[in-house]
Amino acid sequence: MDIVNIKKLAKELNISTSTISRAFNGSHDINKDTKERILAFAKEHNFLPNHYASNLRDKKTKTLAVIIPEIANDFFSQAINGIEEVARKKGFYILLYRTDDVFEKEVSFVNYLNNGKVDGILMSVSGEANDHNYLRQLESKNIPVVFFDRVYEDIDAAKVTTNDYESSFDATEHLLQTGCRRVAYLVVNKNISIGHVRMQGYMDALKKHNVPFDDELVIDCSNDEKVNYKILTKVLQEIKPDGIFSSVERLAFATYYVCNDLGIDIPKQLKMISFSSLGIAPLLSPALSTITQPAYEMGIKAANLLFEALEQKAASNHKRHIVLKSKLFIRRSSAGE
């Protein structure tokens, strides 16, 4: 064959063009031997399917955007794995966009994607500003959005979150039950919805145990490691909490570094618990107590909601809010003496 295309491939193999297409899209609904024969024949004749051309004919990109605050976080890594698994089975690709919690980056990415670059968007928000019209414009372009973990309450979109209030309440109560009375709450951005919810759980646990809320113990941190090191060093030397509840995984690790350098013993002098999906948390010294979110499942649920919207299986899909349960793992970092 001089020029190979799907039609000629189908003719040579005596197979329909739709079967050829499903073989290249990784579909599981065709015979394994048939699929292998198609791919082997295509390889022998140096044929690659024109993925983008076929998508343009269908007016579909077969691509999803995933917008997240950070990548160097085990939670988001697991969530992306869940999203990618669902997308791959549907024959879709994913593009990752990292905002670094910078609102301007988030707006820029969404505006770029608003021009038909993707079929749908999965998003964990940066959480700044009150004007979210850039997201509302997606609706006019029929580009569905599904939020996961961090959401905007004023945007009418499907959401997948965890029981952050209950988890934060239970984590704070655990520290209080071990004898802590000055529990510091570490947060990067308390203005986002998830920050509000987690802080409310913290405050309500204090109230239940008749421990006065002290605004000095709510520690606003940063995305910069060096800045966090300085902030936490000052907190541990001057404010001197006896417990730490970290709403973000990396702040727990920063606290470990500072405690090591200052000679503060965890858990004898400072008890600690953190939101974290890190698999090696039990191997830290001491083993870190964690609130572990079902990140992989969140990714799968969010992707499935997005495909429901794309396939228009649920007319009220945009109103759906799935809440998954996190697990509290008590380890040595917060153990009672």
Legacy VTK file of the C-alpha trace (Angstrom):
# vtk DataFile Version 3.0
C-alpha trace
ASCII
DATASET POLYDATA
POINTS 337 float
0.000 0.000 0.000
1.310 3.437 -0.964
-0.686 5.687 1.368
-2.216 4.054 4.419
-5.374 5.364 6.024
-8.107 3.798 8.140
-10.233 2.915 5.095
-7.376 1.085 3.373
-6.444 -0.586 6.644
-10.011 -1.815 7.042
-10.092 -3.110 3.471
-6.805 -4.991 3.807
-7.868 -6.625 7.080
-11.506 -7.076 6.059
-12.615 -5.247 9.196
-14.942 -2.255 9.609
-13.458 1.231 10.028
-15.266 1.583 13.382
-13.462 -1.514 14.688
-10.145 -0.034 13.514
-10.922 3.214 15.347
-11.874 1.401 18.560
-8.597 -0.528 18.453
-6.587 2.698 18.328
-8.706 4.330 21.048
-7.927 1.492 23.466
-11.503 0.256 23.582
-12.119 -2.955 25.525
-15.214 -4.009 23.556
-13.350 -5.681 20.694
-11.685 -9.074 20.529
-8.131 -9.042 21.916
-6.702 -11.002 18.961
-8.414 -8.679 16.494
-7.047 -5.635 18.283
-3.512 -7.054 18.283
-3.767 -7.914 14.577
-4.863 -4.359 13.736
-2.105 -2.713 15.766
0.575 -5.079 14.413
-0.485 -4.448 10.820
-0.554 -0.682 11.388
2.915 -0.767 12.927
4.258 -2.817 10.024
3.053 -0.132 7.598
4.110 2.815 9.805
0.541 4.005 10.213
-0.543 6.304 13.047
-4.176 7.471 13.305
-4.801 11.171 12.866
-6.353 11.615 16.294
-6.832 15.372 16.075
-8.269 15.375 12.544
-10.947 12.847 13.454
-11.792 14.794 16.588
-12.166 18.017 14.619
-14.654 16.299 12.314
-16.644 15.289 15.379
-16.173 18.783 16.872
-14.649 17.102 19.910
-11.116 17.359 21.217
-11.308 14.104 23.223
-9.302 16.050 25.809
-10.026 17.138 29.374
-8.279 19.852 31.369
-7.363 19.271 35.010
-6.643 22.514 36.884
-5.021 22.058 40.299
-3.172 24.263 42.817
-0.078 22.055 42.956
1.409 18.826 41.659
3.977 18.062 44.391
1.258 16.818 46.706
0.324 13.187 47.118
-3.388 14.004 47.289
-3.436 15.588 43.841
-1.194 12.877 42.396
-3.698 10.225 43.487
-6.681 12.262 42.287
-5.050 12.698 38.863
-4.503 8.933 38.672
-8.220 8.392 39.254
-9.170 10.980 36.642
-6.728 9.566 34.102
-8.036 6.022 34.546
-11.600 7.058 33.740
-10.501 9.309 30.857
-8.340 6.597 29.301
-11.194 4.091 29.326
-13.316 6.667 27.518
-10.587 7.291 24.944
-9.810 10.778 26.289
-6.542 12.531 27.084
-5.897 14.923 29.975
-3.951 18.180 30.126
-2.645 19.405 33.490
-2.592 23.064 34.501
-0.996 24.130 37.806
-2.106 27.433 39.338
0.298 27.527 42.325
-2.728 28.987 44.180
-2.394 32.110 42.021
-5.831 33.399 41.033
-4.557 35.199 37.934
-3.145 31.925 36.605
-6.484 30.220 37.167
-8.338 32.942 35.244
-5.773 32.817 32.434
-6.033 29.028 32.078
-9.843 29.054 32.033
-9.969 31.871 29.473
-7.507 29.968 27.282
-9.563 26.772 27.533
-12.789 28.677 26.888
-12.052 28.654 23.163
-12.798 24.992 22.548
-9.391 23.644 23.539
-10.982 20.910 25.693
-14.345 19.188 26.055
-14.544 19.607 29.829
-12.688 20.845 32.911
-11.984 19.232 36.288
-10.863 21.793 38.800
-9.607 22.305 42.344
-9.771 26.058 42.789
-7.239 28.649 43.928
-9.933 30.285 46.042
-9.246 33.966 45.607
-11.521 36.882 44.552
-15.292 37.029 44.392
-15.720 37.555 40.654
-16.001 34.153 38.978
-17.635 35.268 35.714
-14.748 33.755 33.758
-16.121 30.353 34.816
-19.720 31.240 33.963
-18.646 31.957 30.383
-17.850 28.267 29.946
-21.548 27.437 30.110
-22.247 29.393 26.912
-19.594 27.292 25.176
-21.085 24.037 26.525
-17.868 23.214 28.385
-18.880 21.481 31.640
-16.907 21.995 34.848
-16.664 19.672 37.833
-15.008 20.830 41.062
-13.178 18.449 43.365
-11.804 19.012 46.875
-11.699 22.817 46.658
-14.817 24.439 45.228
-16.574 27.749 44.536
-19.980 27.680 46.200
-21.385 30.432 43.951
-20.746 28.461 40.749
-23.508 26.026 39.795
-21.372 23.000 38.981
-21.087 19.389 40.087
-18.771 18.901 43.072
-16.880 16.099 44.789
-15.616 16.863 48.294
-14.905 15.079 51.558
-16.425 15.482 55.032
-13.939 18.213 55.938
-15.930 19.652 58.849
-16.276 16.316 60.660
-12.651 15.387 59.956
-11.351 18.698 61.308
-13.597 18.489 64.357
-12.439 14.937 65.125
-8.756 15.791 64.612
-8.931 18.811 66.912
-10.946 16.903 69.513
-8.335 14.122 69.460
-5.576 16.627 70.306
-7.688 18.117 73.111
-8.396 14.668 74.529
-4.650 13.992 74.759
-4.279 17.065 76.981
-3.518 19.865 74.488
-4.962 23.277 75.335
-3.107 25.512 72.887
-3.806 23.910 69.520
-2.497 25.906 66.566
-4.337 25.635 63.250
-2.020 25.875 60.234
-3.602 27.044 56.982
-2.409 28.428 53.647
-5.613 30.144 52.552
-8.423 30.285 55.099
-10.597 32.287 52.691
-11.323 29.395 50.330
-14.402 27.271 51.017
-12.407 24.296 52.260
-10.436 26.592 54.585
-13.672 27.952 56.077
-15.119 24.481 56.617
-11.983 23.017 58.213
-11.523 26.025 60.463
-15.151 25.805 61.609
-14.590 22.177 62.630
-11.506 23.279 64.572
-13.379 26.094 66.318
-16.409 23.970 67.209
-14.213 21.272 68.775
-12.563 23.926 70.953
-15.991 25.200 71.977
-17.230 21.712 72.879
-14.254 21.235 75.225
-14.545 24.746 76.732
-11.213 25.875 75.270
-11.353 29.577 74.294
-10.665 30.357 70.637
-7.446 32.353 70.263
-6.964 34.064 66.899
-3.220 34.117 67.588
-3.226 30.323 67.164
-4.602 30.488 63.606
-1.399 30.591 61.596
-1.547 31.918 58.030
1.208 30.232 56.086
2.527 30.439 52.539
3.305 28.347 49.466
6.986 29.203 49.932
9.005 26.688 51.996
11.495 29.276 53.280
8.734 31.649 54.347
6.919 28.832 56.149
10.102 27.851 57.963
10.411 31.405 59.330
6.723 31.608 60.252
6.710 28.285 62.084
10.004 28.982 63.849
8.498 32.184 65.256
5.270 30.400 66.220
7.017 27.590 68.089
9.442 29.944 69.858
7.049 32.755 70.778
3.449 31.486 70.745
4.441 28.007 71.932
1.430 25.832 71.059
1.245 22.357 72.585
-0.631 20.940 69.591
-0.622 21.449 65.824
-3.516 20.759 63.482
-2.260 21.231 59.921
-4.839 21.680 57.178
-2.186 21.111 54.503
0.313 18.252 54.209
3.368 20.365 53.407
2.897 22.476 56.550
3.168 19.333 58.648
6.504 18.510 57.024
7.691 22.088 57.552
6.812 21.735 61.248
8.856 18.538 61.467
11.895 20.375 60.055
11.516 23.286 62.473
11.000 21.000 65.481
14.109 19.047 64.540
16.195 22.226 64.307
14.799 23.688 67.547
15.066 20.420 69.460
11.321 20.219 70.109
10.215 16.671 70.845
7.165 15.344 68.975
4.930 14.219 70.697
6.266 14.945 74.204
6.411 18.731 73.759
4.192 19.146 70.712
1.471 16.852 69.443
0.561 16.928 65.804
-2.005 15.803 63.235
-2.442 16.771 59.580
-4.501 16.294 56.456
-2.266 14.057 54.350
-2.564 11.336 51.712
1.143 10.539 51.835
1.708 6.784 51.886
4.919 7.084 53.913
3.293 9.037 56.779
3.605 5.966 59.066
7.354 5.839 58.317
8.122 9.385 59.455
9.836 9.832 62.796
7.595 9.945 64.699
4.838 8.427 62.559
2.453 11.216 61.531
-1.210 11.101 62.562
-3.302 11.919 59.511
-6.724 12.704 58.147
-6.489 10.829 54.852
-8.847 11.759 52.044
-9.911 9.152 49.448
-8.074 11.085 46.736
-8.074 8.366 44.066
-11.802 7.765 44.525
-12.424 11.519 44.364
-10.672 11.626 40.992
-12.779 8.757 39.676
-16.049 10.260 40.960
-15.228 13.706 39.547
-14.298 12.290 36.135
-17.478 10.196 36.019
-19.575 13.275 36.793
-17.859 15.137 33.976
-18.541 12.343 31.485
-22.180 12.245 32.615
-22.366 15.916 31.658
-20.561 15.349 28.348
-22.822 12.441 27.493
-25.864 14.338 28.839
-26.933 11.380 30.940
-28.145 13.550 33.802
-30.095 16.741 33.162
-29.500 17.949 36.730
-25.860 16.842 36.767
-24.651 20.382 37.545
-26.425 20.245 40.913
-24.847 17.018 42.123
-22.595 17.143 45.158
-20.867 13.927 46.194
-19.349 13.879 49.686
-16.842 11.135 50.487
-15.523 10.210 53.931
-11.928 10.707 55.020
-10.232 8.436 57.563
-8.517 9.444 60.796
-5.301 7.527 61.483
-3.896 8.080 64.969
-0.140 7.498 65.125
2.726 8.427 67.447
2.920 12.155 66.519
-0.269 12.780 68.488
-0.238 9.882 70.920
-0.910 10.555 74.587
2.034 10.243 76.926
LINES 1 338
337 0 1 2 3 4 5 6 7 8 9 10 11 12 13 14 15 16 17 18 19 20 21 22 23 24 25 26 27 28 29 30 31 32 33 34 35 36 37 38 39 40 41 42 43 44 45 46 47 48 49 50 51 52 53 54 55 56 57 58 59 60 61 62 63 64 65 66 67 68 69 70 71 72 73 74 75 76 77 78 79 80 81 82 83 84 85 86 87 88 89 90 91 92 93 94 95 96 97 98 99 100 101 102 103 104 105 106 107 108 109 110 111 112 113 114 115 116 117 118 119 120 121 122 123 124 125 126 127 128 129 130 131 132 133 134 135 136 137 138 139 140 141 142 143 144 145 146 147 148 149 150 151 152 153 154 155 156 157 158 159 160 161 162 163 164 165 166 167 168 169 170 171 172 173 174 175 176 177 178 179 180 181 182 183 184 185 186 187 188 189 190 191 192 193 194 195 196 197 198 199 200 201 202 203 204 205 206 207 208 209 210 211 212 213 214 215 216 217 218 219 220 221 222 223 224 225 226 227 228 229 230 231 232 233 234 235 236 237 238 239 240 241 242 243 244 245 246 247 248 249 250 251 252 253 254 255 256 257 258 259 260 261 262 263 264 265 266 267 268 269 270 271 272 273 274 275 276 277 278 279 280 281 282 283 284 285 286 287 288 289 290 291 292 293 294 295 296 297 298 299 300 301 302 303 304 305 306 307 308 309 310 311 312 313 314 315 316 317 318 319 320 321 322 323 324 325 326 327 328 329 330 331 332 333 334 335 336
